[in-house]
Amino acid sequence: MNKLKKRTLKSLNQFTLYFKKIAKHPFSPILVLGVLLIFLQVIGSTGLIRPSLLNFISPVLTRFMVGLGFMLLLGYAGLASLGTAGFMGLGSYLIGYLYQTIGMPAEVAFLAGIATALVVGILVGFISLRVEGMYLAIVTLGLGEILKNFFLNSPLTGASNGMRLFDGIEILGIFSTTSQVYNPMYYLIVVLVIISMVWILNIINSPTGRAMLSIKNSTSAAQAMGISIMKYRLSAFLIATLFAVTAGMLQMLRTTTSYPNSWGIDLSLNVLAAVVIGGTKNIWGVLIGTFIVFGLKDIVLSRIPFFQTYNNAHLMFSGILIIVVVMFYPGGVVKLFKDLIKIYKNVKNKLKTTWKEYRYGKEL
């Protein structure tokens, strides 16, 4: 009996150590997030969660994917792009046109969209070798506006009427678009967002991420160290564009509609705001910033009378947040959370020390 008890305790200790080891892995919180998001959909399909909540999660996740690419571009490579919305629109219209008009299988259309994103990313990346800073932002803004005007006037995209997938769409026979609130396409969005988070986290913790940071801090010093400026700038733009185009395709798959006015400069600026507010070097900060910019309006602000009366007042709210963050917390809201955790730990330790002194005397 004692031997059995010892073996049981030994097994429990080994399991505890193994669990702690897994919990400390940097990818563990990402996988927990993925399980939680899927769990919400499963519960939602039973009617225990309001449909409006799930309708709110999907667009926030697609914007979050765009924000991850923008974080790598801005926070690590030091490059600014205001053409994000145009690239999202390109992905949205491209998969709709290839699937509905050309008649391509959905999977092939999706892969064609990814290939187009790579080409566009490389082209914009070459532009970044010639211009930097404010001038690069203006060039990408011009590209975004060109794409928006193309969407607005071209018969290929349905012009001002937009595009709609009347028969829905299905990917791999598993992820399909339905008229129901609990859309199976939600699972595809969650899977791709989790893969994107793992990929970005792997990049920023690798020599590639460190090389991008060195280029951002000093181009001359990076070149002197033998770092290829062209290679890493192209890589940053390629990944950011890939995420933007993929997010646009996912939105089309989820909603089956795309309208030109959805891909304006306001969306690009909101993505920028989400990254700046959350933190330009932390994926969890980007998630928080995306929720604040894109989700807070539907969950919180829409219930406040002032914001109900003035529909565009939430833009003012986002603007004030950016000003406050840039002035007092350049590292983003995630830095504020870290500072609050430090303050909490310090206060907790001081209270423990005070209690021990009170209970056992100051000599301890």
N, C-alpha and C positions, 0 to 999 in steps of 0.2 A: 504493500500500500504506500509506504514511504517512497519507494522507487518510482511508483507511478506519479506521486505528487511532485517529486523532484523533476521528473521528465516534463510534466505539465508546466511547472514554473519556468523551466529552462526554455521550453517552446514559446511560452508567453513572452519571456524576456527577449528571445531572438526576434519574435514578431514585432515587438515594440521598437527594438533597435532598427529593424528593417523599415518599419513605418516611418520612424523619425528621419531616416536617411532619404526616403522617397519624398517626405514632406519638405525637406530642405532643398530639393532639386528646383532649379529656377523655372522649369516647365510645369511643375505641379499646380501652382495657382491658375495657370492658363487652362489646364485640363479640368480643374474644378469649375471654372467659369463655364466651360463648354458643357459639362454635365448639368450644371444649374440651368443654363439656357434651354437645353433639350428637355429637362424636367419640367420647366415652365410650360412648354408647348404640350407635353403629355398631359399635364394637369389641366391645361386650358381646353384640351379636346374633350374633357369630361364635363366642362361647364362650370368648374370651380373658380376660374379666373375670367374676369371681364374681357370680352373680345377687344376692347379699345386698348388694353395693355399690350396684347400681342401685336396689334397693328402699330403700336408705338415702337416696339423693340426692333422690328425688321429694318426700318429706315435708319434708325440710330446705328445699327450694326454696319450697314453699308457705308454710312458716313465715317464710322470709326475705321473701317478698312482704308478709306481714302486718307484719313488722318494719320494712319500708321506710315503710309508712304510719304506723306508730306513731312512728318516728323523726321524721317531719315534724310529727306532732302534739305530741310531747313535747319534742324538741330545738329546734324552731323556733317553734311556736306556744305552747309552755309549758303545754300542756293534758295532763291524765292521764286515761286511760280504762282501766277494768278490765272492760269488757264485750266485749273483743275476741273471746273464745271464743264468746260467744253469737252474735255477728255472723257468725263463720265457720260455726257450726252452722246459722244461718238460710240462708246460701247453699247449704250442703250439702243440707239437707232441701228447700229450695225447688226446686232444679233436679230433684231426684228426684221430687218430687210432681208438678210440672208435666209432666215427661216421661213418667213411668210411669202416674200416676193420671189426669191430665187428657188425656194423649195429645198434648201439644204437640210439634212438631219440636224436636230438641235445640238447634238454633241459636236458635230463638225463645225457648225456655226459658232459655237462657244470657243473652240480651238482657233478658228479663224480670227475671232475677236482678240484673243490673246496674242496671236501672231501680229496683228495690226498694232496692238499696244506696244509690242517690242520695237517695231519699225518706227512708230511715232516717238517713242522714248529715245531712241538712238538719234533721230533727227533733231529733237529739241536739245538733247545732250550735246550735240555738236555746236548748236547755237550758244550754249553756256560756256563753251571754250573761248568765244569771241567777246561776249558781254557778261558783266557781272552786276550784282547788287540791284539797284533801282532800275537800271536799263534792262536787265534780264526779266524783272517783274513786268515791265511795260511790254516787252516783246511777247512774253507768254500771255499777257492780258489781250494783246492783239490777236494772237492765235485763237484764244478762247472765244473772242467776239466774232472772228471769221467763221468759226465752227457754228456758233449760235445763229448767225445770219444765214448760213447754209441750211441749217435745220429749218429755219423760218420760211425760206423761200423755195427750197428744192422740192420738186414733185416726188423725188425718191423717198423723202422723209414724211410726206403728207403735208408739207408746208405748215401753215399756221394751224391746221386741224390736228396735227400730230399723227402719231402712229398707234395702232392698237392691234394686239394679237387676238383676233376674234375667236379662234379655236383653241386658245390656250397653248401650252407647250409642255413637253415632258423630256426630262434628262435621265438617261440610263434606265428608263422604265421604273424609276423609284421616286424621283423628285418631279412632281407635276404641279401645274398651276390649276387651281380649282376656284370656283366662286365662293367657296366656304372661307370663313375667317381663319380657321386653323389650316393654313396652307402648307402642304408638304414641302414646298420650296424653301420654307423657313429653315429646314434641317440643312439644306445645301448651303444657305447663307452662314449658318453657325459653323459648319465644318470648314468652309473656306476662311472665315474670320479667325478661327483657332489656328489653322495652318499659317495664316499670315502673321499672327502674333508670334508663333514659334520661330518662323523664318526671320522676322525683324529682330527678335531678341537674340537669335543666333548670330546675326550680322553685327549688331552693335557690340557684342561681347567678343568678337573675333578681330584678327588683324585688319580686316576690311573696315570695320567700324572705327578702329583707332587711326587708320590711314585717312579716312574721311575727316575725322576731327582735326588731324594735323593740317590738312589742306584748308579747313575752315579757319583755323587759328593763324596760319601763315603759309601762303602759297609758295613763297620763295624758300622758306625753311624746308617745306615738304619736298620741293624739287631738289634741294641740296642733299636731302637724305635718300634720294633715288625713288621717291614715290611718284607714280605716273598720274598726273593731274587728269589727263584724258580718260584713263581707265576708270577712275573712281567717280568722276563727274558723270560719265556716261552710265555707269552702274546705278548711281543714285537716281538719275532721271528715268532710267529704264524701269526701275522698281516702282518709283512713284507713279509713273504713267500706267504701268501694268495694273497696279492696285486701283487707280481711278477708273480705267476702262472696265476692269472686272466688276467693280462696284456698280457701274452703270448697267452692265449686262444683268447683274443680279437684281437690280431694281426693276428692269424690264421683265425679267422672269417672274418676279414677285407680284408686280402690279398689272402686267400686260399692257401698260400704256406709257407713252412718252410724249411730252409736249415741249416745244422749243423754249418757252419762257421758264421752264424748270431748270435750265442750264445757263443761267445768267451769272454775272459778276457777283451777285449777292451770295450765291452758293459758294463760290471760291473764297470770298471774304469770310464767310461763316466757318469754313474748314480751317482757314488761317487762324481765326479767333479761337476755335476749339483747341488747336495745338498750342497756341500761345497761353491761353488760360490754364490748360491742364499741365503743360510742361513740355518743352521741346526735346527732351532727352529721356523721356520715361513713357513706356507704353501704357501704364496704368493711369498716368496723368492725362494722356490723350483720350483714354476711355472716359475719365471724369469730365474732361473738357467737352467732349462730344455730347455727353449727357446734358451738361449745363446749357450748351448752345442749341442743340437740336431737340433735346427731350424735355427740358425744364418748361418750355413754352406750353407743351401739351399736358404735362402732368400737374404743374403748379401754377404757372402764370395765367393759364386760361381760366382758372377759378377765382382770380382776383378781379374785382369789378373794374379797376382802372385799365387793366390789360384787355378786358372784355370789350370795353368801350373803344379803345384805341388799338386796333389790330396789329399795327406795326411798332407799337411801343416796346416790344421785346427786343427790337434792334438797338434801341437806346440802352436797354438793360445790358445787352452783350457789350456794347461800346464802353459803358461805365466799368464793367468788369475787366475789360482789357486794360483800361487806363490804370485801375487800381493794382492789377497784377504786375504790369510793367513797372509801375512806380515803386511798389513795396515788396513784390515777390517775383523778380525776374525769372526765377526757376519754375514758376507756375504754382497752381493750387497744390500739386503733389508735394512741393517743398513746404508749404504751409502745414500740410498734414504731418509731415516728418517732424517739423518743429514742434507741433502740438504733442506728438507722441513723446518727444524728448522732454518737454515740459512736464508731461504727465508722469514719466518715469522719475524725473528729479523730485517732483513733489511727493511721489509715492515713497521714494527712498528717504526723504527728509522726515516724512510722517512716521516711517518705521523706526528711524533713529530716535526721533522724539519720544515715541512710545516706549522703546527699550530703556531710554534714559529715565523716563517717568516710572517705569515698572521695576527696573532692576538697579537703578542708580546710575549716576554719571560716570562712575569708575569703569563701567562696561563700555 
